Amino acid sequence: MEEKRILVARSSMPPFEEYVEAIRPLWESAWLTNMGPNHELLKQKLADYLQVPNLSLFVNGHMALELCIQAMGLTGEVITTPYTFVSTTHAIIRNGLTPVFCDINPKDYTIDVDKLESLITEKTSAIIPVHVYGNICDVERIDQIAKKHNLKVIYDAAHTFGETLNGVGVGNFGDASMFSFHATKVFHTIEGGAITTADKHLDAQMYKLKDFGIKDEEVIDGIGANAKMNEFAAIMGLCNLVHLDEEMAKRKVVVERYRKHLSNVAGLTIMQEVPGVKSNYAYFPAVFDEKIFGETRNDVFARLKEHNIFARKYFYPLTTDLECFGDRFASADIPVARYTADRVLTLPMSASLSVEDVDRICDIILNR
Ligand SMILES: *Cc1c(COP(=O)(O)O)cnc(C)c1O
């Protein structure tokens, strides 16, 4: 018999009837997009959930980030990390800016603040760090460095929906944060995203830029795009929000089960609970040091696949190494990012995984 297929992620779905009931009024109103009532309701609910003063919704996280960079009027160079989803790097380059790649730290794979300051030049206008895997960057030191050099900070917070640091919602750090509500994320609107910011003016700019730069019926004073969230997506978000705490509790059980099996294995590094952080249990990265573990990441990946289990080499390749950039970023000094990208595997992670599934996955990993 073929073994049960387990994918790295599985989208959460609200009960079918709940979604159908919620979209029914759309057949009356025929108000399907352009900041409809469900868009406005979701925006309010998410601002409350994330404990942020302003939040604007977008068609996806990537466009949110691109338009946020545009709205801030950044110029020249932007310091970021290559250990992320390609979206972060693309958003910088598609705004005509030059990404400058800072290494990550080996502890939590976020930007290495000790290496950050030496990369700042007179052309630097901003830092775009990534709260990768839900690991919150050293926001305090990044803030200090940014203030000292008069730089903007936009966090790629795509992985950190709902997290708090010492009780403060993660969307409150820096000048702005981008969240993704893609189907594979902990909270999703099928496709969707948001920018949170304390800056009312920036928030107003974002509202305009996602709607072609339209100020009013006759005035278009921004060179915007079309990046609005539609009502069907907003309703998916409203339905998912109801079940979110339950969803995260199930993920927590999965993470704890992984930790039970995979902690204290020589040559295998996993993330542990961080004091002061309320986690969303989004990802479970494991880094395999082949010299000690006895097998490479690729070996483990292949063995899992033989058993119909699909982990991901996330984030390999680094964004500096993508075909579209040729050797443009080949000289970036990023040894820790390289080491990690060559050895990491993100293990299957979703609320629908059972402890038996996790036991089986760990069994395969460990019985090398
Ligand atoms: C998912 C993701 C994005 C992009 O979000 P979309 O909503 O898919 O456009 C950006 N950065 C990171 C780190 C992500 O994981």
The ligand as an SDF file (V2000), in Angstrom:
LIG
                    3D

 15 15  0  0  0  0  0  0  0  0999 V2000
    5.1220   34.4940    1.5490 C   0  0  0  0  0  0  0  0  0  0  0  0
    6.2490   35.4450    1.6420 C   0  0  0  0  0  0  0  0  0  0  0  0
    6.2820   36.6630    0.9440 C   0  0  0  0  0  0  0  0  0  0  0  0
    5.3050   37.0420   -0.1290 C   0  0  0  0  0  0  0  0  0  0  0  0
    3.9920   36.9990    0.2300 O   0  0  0  0  0  0  0  0  0  0  0  0
    2.8560   36.7080   -0.8580 P   0  0  0  0  0  0  0  0  0  0  0  0
    1.6160   36.9890   -0.0680 O   0  0  0  0  0  0  0  0  0  0  0  0
    2.9690   35.2890   -1.2730 O   0  0  0  0  0  0  0  0  0  0  0  0
    3.0210   37.6610   -1.9790 O   0  0  0  0  0  0  0  0  0  0  0  0
    7.3310   37.5320    1.1890 C   0  0  0  0  0  0  0  0  0  0  0  0
    8.3210   37.2260    2.0420 N   0  0  0  0  0  0  0  0  0  0  0  0
    8.3420   36.0630    2.7050 C   0  0  0  0  0  0  0  0  0  0  0  0
    9.4640   35.7890    3.6430 C   0  0  0  0  0  0  0  0  0  0  0  0
    7.3280   35.1210    2.5050 C   0  0  0  0  0  0  0  0  0  0  0  0
    7.3840   33.9430    3.1340 O   0  0  0  0  0  0  0  0  0  0  0  0
  1  2  1  0
  2  3  1  0
  2 14  2  0
  3  4  1  0
  3 10  2  0
  4  5  1  0
  5  6  1  0
  6  7  2  0
  6  8  1  0
  6  9  1  0
 10 11  1  0
 11 12  2  0
 12 13  1  0
 12 14  1  0
 14 15  1  0
M  END
$$$$
